[in-house]
Amino acid sequence: MHQILQVLRLINGTLEKVTAVTSSAVAAVMVLALTMSAVTRYVSGTGYDWFIELPPAMVPWMVFPLLGPLLRSGSHIQVDLLPNILTGRPLLALKIFIYLTMLSGAVIFFLAGNEAVALFRRLGQLMELEIEIPIWWMYLAFPTGFAILILFSFELLLETVRDFTRFEEAVT
């Protein structure tokens, strides 16, 4: 289990850096597009619709790939009622349940996202922007983000199971 955790930490550490850079770049492009929209409207009196329509289309690429890194860092949305009450093995058991639930949900959404991407790719639909972008490119953010979440959930689950077994050994 130790070797699997080491490999997962290495992969997830790299993914964490890549998603941070990618999400920052997407946010920068979104802000730049809106700025360019304002500048072109101010200078020429008319603007390009795609400058305004591009940022909402890019939001999934900023949000979904960050699900795993946010879960790992504890920055994801969470309710801290039971973790503040429980300690020791019950807390570790709760975390195992949480990470198993996250892993199961991520697998389900990954599969559903793949089906959605395949459907939109077969349909060949394009986004209604002035530039032609296939819709499936936008939907590809869903399975990508949930694949990353699967890796991070699995890492956290393995770490918690390891801690749970070590805690049990320390008690006996």
TORLUM-943598 format. One record per atom (N, C-alpha, C): residue number from 0; atom name; x, y, z. Coordinates in steps of 0.1 Angstrom, whole numbers, always signed. Layout:
 resi name     X     Y     Z
  NUM   CA     X     Y     Z
...
% end
This chain:
 resi name     X     Y     Z
    0    N    +8   -12    +0
    0   CA    +0    +0    +0
    0    C    +9   +13    +0
    1    N   +20   +12    +6
    1   CA   +29   +23    +7
    1    C   +34   +28    -6
    2    N   +37   +18   -15
    2   CA   +42   +21   -28
    2    C   +31   +28   -37
    3    N   +19   +23   -36
    3   CA    +7   +28   -43
    3    C    +5   +43   -38
    4    N    +6   +45   -25
    4   CA    +4   +59   -20
    4    C   +15   +68   -25
    5    N   +28   +63   -26
    5   CA   +39   +72   -31
    5    C   +36   +76   -45
    6    N   +32   +66   -54
    6   CA   +29   +69   -68
    6    C   +18   +78   -69
    7    N    +7   +76   -61
    7   CA    -5   +85   -62
    7    C    -1   +99   -57
    8    N    +7  +100   -47
    8   CA   +11  +114   -42
    8    C   +19  +121   -53
    9    N   +28  +114   -60
    9   CA   +36  +120   -71
    9    C   +27  +124   -82
   10    N   +18  +115   -86
   10   CA    +9  +119   -97
   10    C    +0  +131   -93
   11    N    -6  +130   -81
   11   CA   -15  +140   -77
   11    C    -8  +153   -74
   12    N    +4  +153   -69
   12   CA   +12  +165   -67
   12    C   +14  +172   -81
   13    N   +17  +164   -91
   13   CA   +19  +170  -104
   13    C    +6  +176  -109
   14    N    -5  +168  -108
   14   CA   -18  +172  -112
   14    C   -23  +185  -105
   15    N   -19  +186   -92
   15   CA   -23  +197   -85
   15    C   -17  +210   -90
   16    N    -4  +209   -94
   16   CA    +3  +220  -100
   16    C    -2  +224  -113
   17    N    -5  +213  -122
   17   CA   -10  +216  -135
   17    C   -24  +222  -135
   18    N   -32  +217  -126
   18   CA   -46  +223  -125
   18    C   -46  +237  -120
   19    N   -37  +240  -111
   19   CA   -36  +253  -106
   19    C   -31  +263  -117
   20    N   -21  +259  -124
   20   CA   -17  +267  -135
   20    C   -27  +269  -146
   21    N   -34  +257  -150
   21   CA   -44  +258  -160
   21    C   -56  +266  -156
   22    N   -61  +265  -143
   22   CA   -72  +273  -139
   22    C   -68  +287  -138
   23    N   -56  +290  -134
   23   CA   -52  +304  -134
   23    C   -52  +310  -148
   24    N   -47  +302  -157
   24   CA   -46  +306  -171
   24    C   -60  +308  -177
   25    N   -69  +299  -174
   25   CA   -83  +301  -178
   25    C   -89  +314  -172
   26    N   -87  +316  -160
   26   CA   -92  +328  -153
   26    C   -86  +341  -160
   27    N   -74  +340  -163
   27   CA   -67  +351  -170
   27    C   -73  +354  -184
   28    N   -76  +343  -191
   28   CA   -82  +344  -205
   28    C   -96  +350  -203
   29    N  -103  +345  -193
   29   CA  -117  +351  -191
   29    C  -117  +366  -188
   30    N  -108  +370  -180
   30   CA  -107  +384  -177
   30    C  -102  +392  -189
   31    N   -92  +386  -196
   31   CA   -87  +393  -208
   31    C   -98  +394  -219
   32    N  -106  +384  -220
   32   CA  -117  +385  -230
   32    C  -127  +396  -227
   33    N  -131  +397  -214
   33   CA  -140  +407  -210
   33    C  -134  +421  -211
   34    N  -121  +422  -208
   34   CA  -114  +435  -210
   34    C  -113  +439  -225
   35    N  -110  +429  -233
   35   CA  -110  +432  -248
   35    C  -124  +436  -253
   36    N  -134  +430  -247
   36   CA  -148  +433  -251
   36    C  -150  +448  -248
   37    N  -147  +452  -236
   37   CA  -149  +466  -232
   37    C  -140  +475  -241
   38    N  -128  +472  -243
   38   CA  -119  +480  -251
   38    C  -124  +482  -265
   39    N  -128  +471  -272
   39   CA  -132  +471  -285
   39    C  -146  +479  -286
   40    N  -154  +478  -277
   40   CA  -167  +485  -277
   40    C  -164  +500  -275
   41    N  -154  +503  -266
   41   CA  -151  +517  -264
   41    C  -145  +524  -276
   42    N  -135  +517  -282
   42   CA  -127  +522  -293
   42    C  -136  +522  -306
   43    N  -142  +511  -309
   43   CA  -149  +511  -322
   43    C  -164  +513  -322
   44    N  -170  +512  -310
   44   CA  -184  +514  -309
   44    C  -192  +501  -310
   45    N  -185  +491  -316
   45   CA  -191  +478  -317
   45    C  -181  +468  -311
   46    N  -187  +456  -307
   46   CA  -178  +446  -301
   46    C  -180  +433  -307
   47    N  -173  +423  -303
   47   CA  -174  +410  -307
   47    C  -181  +402  -296
   48    N  -192  +395  -300
   48   CA  -200  +388  -290
   48    C  -192  +377  -283
   49    N  -183  +371  -291
   49   CA  -175  +360  -285
   49    C  -167  +364  -273
   50    N  -163  +376  -273
   50   CA  -155  +381  -261
   50    C  -164  +380  -248
   51    N  -177  +382  -250
   51   CA  -186  +382  -238
   51    C  -190  +368  -235
   52    N  -192  +360  -246
   52   CA  -197  +346  -244
   52    C  -187  +336  -241
   53    N  -174  +339  -243
   53   CA  -164  +329  -241
   53    C  -161  +327  -226
   54    N  -161  +337  -217
   54   CA  -158  +334  -203
   54    C  -168  +324  -196
   55    N  -182  +325  -198
   55   CA  -190  +315  -192
   55    C  -188  +301  -197
   56    N  -184  +300  -210
   56   CA  -181  +287  -216
   56    C  -168  +281  -210
   57    N  -160  +289  -205
   57   CA  -147  +284  -199
   57    C  -148  +281  -184
   58    N  -158  +285  -178
   58   CA  -160  +283  -163
   58    C  -158  +268  -160
   59    N  -164  +258  -167
   59   CA  -162  +244  -163
   59    C  -147  +240  -163
   60    N  -139  +246  -172
   60   CA  -125  +243  -173
   60    C  -117  +249  -161
   61    N  -123  +259  -155
   61   CA  -117  +265  -143
   61    C  -121  +257  -130
   62    N  -133  +253  -130
   62   CA  -139  +247  -118
   62    C  -136  +232  -116
   63    N  -140  +224  -126
   63   CA  -140  +209  -124
   63    C  -126  +203  -122
   64    N  -116  +207  -129
   64   CA  -103  +201  -126
   64    C   -98  +204  -112
   65    N  -103  +215  -106
   65   CA   -99  +218   -92
   65    C  -105  +210   -81
   66    N  -115  +202   -84
   66   CA  -123  +194   -74
   66    C  -113  +186   -65
   67    N  -104  +178   -72
   67   CA   -95  +170   -64
   67    C   -85  +177   -56
   68    N   -78  +187   -61
   68   CA   -69  +195   -53
   68    C   -75  +202   -42
   69    N   -88  +207   -44
   69   CA   -95  +213   -33
   69    C   -98  +203   -22
   70    N  -102  +191   -26
   70   CA  -106  +181   -16
   70    C   -93  +177    -8
   71    N   -82  +176   -15
   71   CA   -70  +172    -8
   71    C   -65  +182    +2
   72    N   -66  +195    -2
   72   CA   -62  +206    +7
   72    C   -72  +209   +18
   73    N   -84  +203   +18
   73   CA   -94  +206   +27
   73    C  -101  +220   +25
   74    N  -100  +225   +13
   74   CA  -106  +238    +9
   74    C  -119  +236    +2
   75    N  -123  +224    +0
   75   CA  -136  +221    -7
   75    C  -147  +224    +3
   76    N  -159  +227    -2
   76   CA  -170  +230    +6
   76    C  -173  +218   +15
   77    N  -174  +220   +28
   77   CA  -177  +209   +37
   77    C  -184  +213   +49
   78    N  -190  +204   +56
   78   CA  -197  +207   +68
   78    C  -189  +200   +79
   79    N  -185  +208   +89
   79   CA  -176  +203   +99
   79    C  -183  +200  +113
   80    N  -195  +195  +112
   80   CA  -202  +191  +125
   80    C  -196  +179  +131
   81    N  -197  +168  +125
   81   CA  -192  +155  +131
   81    C  -176  +155  +132
   82    N  -169  +161  +123
   82   CA  -154  +161  +125
   82    C  -150  +169  +137
   83    N  -158  +178  +142
   83   CA  -155  +186  +154
   83    C  -159  +178  +166
   84    N  -168  +169  +165
   84   CA  -172  +161  +177
   84    C  -164  +148  +179
   85    N  -162  +142  +167
   85   CA  -155  +129  +168
   85    C  -140  +130  +169
   86    N  -134  +120  +175
   86   CA  -119  +119  +176
   86    C  -115  +104  +174
   87    N  -103  +102  +171
   87   CA   -98   +88  +170
   87    C  -103   +80  +159
   88    N  -106   +67  +162
   88   CA  -111   +58  +152
   88    C  -125   +62  +146
   89    N  -134   +67  +154
   89   CA  -147   +71  +148
   89    C  -145   +82  +138
   90    N  -136   +91  +140
   90   CA  -133  +102  +130
   90    C  -127   +96  +118
   91    N  -117   +86  +119
   91   CA  -111   +80  +108
   91    C  -122   +72  +100
   92    N  -131   +65  +107
   92   CA  -142   +58  +100
   92    C  -151   +67   +92
   93    N  -154   +79   +98
   93   CA  -162   +89   +91
   93    C  -154   +93   +78
   94    N  -141   +96   +80
   94   CA  -134  +100   +68
   94    C  -133   +89   +57
   95    N  -132   +77   +61
   95   CA  -133   +66   +52
   95    C  -146   +66   +44
   96    N  -157   +68   +52
   96   CA  -170   +68   +45
   96    C  -171   +80   +36
   97    N  -166   +92   +40
   97   CA  -166  +104   +31
   97    C  -158  +101   +18
   98    N  -146   +96   +20
   98   CA  -138   +94    +8
   98    C  -143   +83    -1
   99    N  -149   +73    +5
   99   CA  -156   +62    -4
   99    C  -168   +68   -11
  100    N  -175   +77    -5
  100   CA  -187   +84   -11
  100    C  -182   +93   -22
  101    N  -171  +100   -20
  101   CA  -165  +109   -30
  101    C  -160  +101   -42
  102    N  -154   +90   -39
  102   CA  -148   +81   -49
  102    C  -160   +75   -58
  103    N  -170   +71   -51
  103   CA  -181   +65   -58
  103    C  -188   +75   -67
  104    N  -191   +87   -61
  104   CA  -197   +98   -69
  104    C  -189  +102   -80
  105    N  -176  +103   -78
  105   CA  -167  +107   -89
  105    C  -167   +97  -101
  106    N  -167   +85   -97
  106   CA  -168   +74  -108
  106    C  -181   +75  -116
  107    N  -192   +77  -109
  107   CA  -205   +79  -115
  107    C  -205   +91  -125
  108    N  -200  +102  -119
  108   CA  -200  +114  -127
  108    C  -190  +114  -139
  109    N  -179  +107  -137
  109   CA  -169  +105  -147
  109    C  -175   +97  -159
  110    N  -182   +86  -156
  110   CA  -189   +78  -166
  110    C  -200   +86  -173
  111    N  -208   +93  -166
  111   CA  -218  +102  -172
  111    C  -212  +113  -180
  112    N  -202  +119  -176
  112   CA  -195  +129  -183
  112    C  -189  +124  -197
  113    N  -184  +112  -196
  113   CA  -179  +106  -208
  113    C  -190  +103  -218
  114    N  -202   +99  -213
  114   CA  -213   +97  -222
  114    C  -218  +110  -228
  115    N  -218  +120  -220
  115   CA  -222  +133  -225
  115    C  -213  +139  -236
  116    N  -200  +137  -234
  116   CA  -190  +141  -243
  116    C  -192  +133  -256
  117    N  -193  +120  -255
  117   CA  -195  +112  -267
  117    C  -208  +116  -275
  118    N  -218  +119  -268
  118   CA  -231  +123  -274
  118    C  -229  +136  -282
  119    N  -223  +146  -275
  119   CA  -221  +159  -282
  119    C  -211  +158  -293
  120    N  -202  +149  -292
  120   CA  -192  +147  -303
  120    C  -199  +141  -315
  121    N  -207  +131  -312
  121   CA  -215  +125  -323
  121    C  -224  +135  -330
  122    N  -230  +143  -322
  122   CA  -240  +153  -328
  122    C  -233  +164  -336
  123    N  -220  +166  -333
  123   CA  -213  +176  -340
  123    C  -217  +190  -339
  124    N  -224  +193  -328
  124   CA  -229  +207  -325
  124    C  -218  +216  -322
  125    N  -220  +229  -326
  125   CA  -210  +239  -323
  125    C  -216  +249  -313
  126    N  -208  +256  -305
  126   CA  -213  +266  -296
  126    C  -217  +278  -305
  127    N  -227  +285  -300
  127   CA  -233  +296  -308
  127    C  -225  +309  -305
  128    N  -212  +309  -309
  128   CA  -203  +320  -308
  128    C  -200  +325  -322
  129    N  -193  +336  -323
  129   CA  -188  +340  -336
  129    C  -177  +331  -341
  130    N  -170  +325  -332
  130   CA  -160  +315  -336
  130    C  -166  +301  -334
  131    N  -162  +291  -342
  131   CA  -168  +278  -341
  131    C  -160  +269  -331
  132    N  -166  +266  -320
  132   CA  -160  +257  -310
  132    C  -170  +246  -308
  133    N  -165  +233  -310
  133   CA  -174  +222  -307
  133    C  -179  +222  -292
  134    N  -192  +219  -290
  134   CA  -197  +219  -277
  134    C  -190  +208  -268
  135    N  -186  +197  -274
  135   CA  -180  +187  -266
  135    C  -167  +191  -259
  136    N  -161  +201  -265
  136   CA  -148  +206  -258
  136    C  -152  +212  -245
  137    N  -163  +219  -244
  137   CA  -167  +224  -231
  137    C  -171  +213  -221
  138    N  -178  +203  -226
  138   CA  -182  +192  -217
  138    C  -171  +183  -213
  139    N  -160  +183  -220
  139   CA  -148  +175  -217
  139    C  -143  +178  -203
  140    N  -146  +190  -198
  140   CA  -141  +194  -185
  140    C  -147  +186  -174
  141    N  -159  +180  -176
  141   CA  -166  +172  -166
  141    C  -159  +159  -163
  142    N  -157  +150  -174
  142   CA  -150  +138  -171
  142    C  -135  +140  -167
  143    N  -129  +151  -172
  143   CA  -115  +154  -168
  143    C  -114  +157  -153
  144    N  -123  +166  -149
  144   CA  -123  +170  -135
  144    C  -127  +158  -126
  145    N  -136  +150  -130
  145   CA  -140  +138  -121
  145    C  -129  +127  -122
  146    N  -122  +126  -133
  146   CA  -110  +117  -133
  146    C  -100  +121  -123
  147    N   -97  +134  -123
  147   CA   -88  +139  -113
  147    C   -93  +137   -99
  148    N  -106  +139   -97
  148   CA  -112  +137   -83
  148    C  -111  +123   -79
  149    N  -112  +113   -89
  149   CA  -111   +99   -85
  149    C   -97   +97   -80
  150    N   -87  +102   -86
  150   CA   -73  +100   -81
  150    C   -71  +105   -68
  151    N   -75  +118   -65
  151   CA   -73  +124   -52
  151    C   -82  +117   -41
  152    N   -94  +113   -45
  152   CA  -102  +106   -35
  152    C   -96   +93   -31
  153    N   -91   +86   -41
  153   CA   -84   +73   -39
  153    C   -72   +75   -30
  154    N   -64   +85   -32
  154   CA   -52   +88   -24
  154    C   -57   +90    -9
  155    N   -66   +99    -8
  155   CA   -71  +102    +6
  155    C   -77   +90   +13
  156    N   -84   +82    +5
  156   CA   -90   +70   +11
  156    C   -79   +60   +16
  157    N   -69   +58    +7
  157   CA   -58   +49   +11
  157    C   -51   +54   +23
  158    N   -48   +68   +24
  158   CA   -41   +73   +35
  158    C   -49   +72   +48
  159    N   -62   +73   +47
  159   CA   -71   +72   +59
  159    C   -72   +58   +63
  160    N   -73   +48   +54
  160   CA   -73   +34   +57
  160    C   -60   +30   +64
  161    N   -49   +35   +59
  161   CA   -36   +33   +65
  161    C   -36   +38   +79
  162    N   -40   +50   +81
  162   CA   -41   +56   +95
  162    C   -50   +48  +104
  163    N   -61   +44   +98
  163   CA   -71   +36  +106
  163    C   -64   +23  +111
  164    N   -57   +16  +102
  164   CA   -51    +4  +107
  164    C   -39    +6  +116
  165    N   -32   +17  +114
  165   CA   -21   +20  +123
  165    C   -26   +24  +137
  166    N   -38   +31  +137
  166   CA   -44   +35  +150
  166    C   -48   +23  +157
  167    N   -54   +13  +150
  167   CA   -58    +1  +156
  167    C   -46    -7  +162
  168    N   -35    -7  +155
  168   CA   -23   -14  +160
  168    C   -17    -6  +172
  169    N   -18    +7  +172
  169   CA   -12   +15  +183
  169    C   -21   +12  +196
  170    N   -34   +10  +194
  170   CA   -43    +8  +206
  170    C   -40    -5  +212
  171    N   -38   -16  +204
  171   CA   -36   -29  +210
  171    C   -22   -32  +215
% end
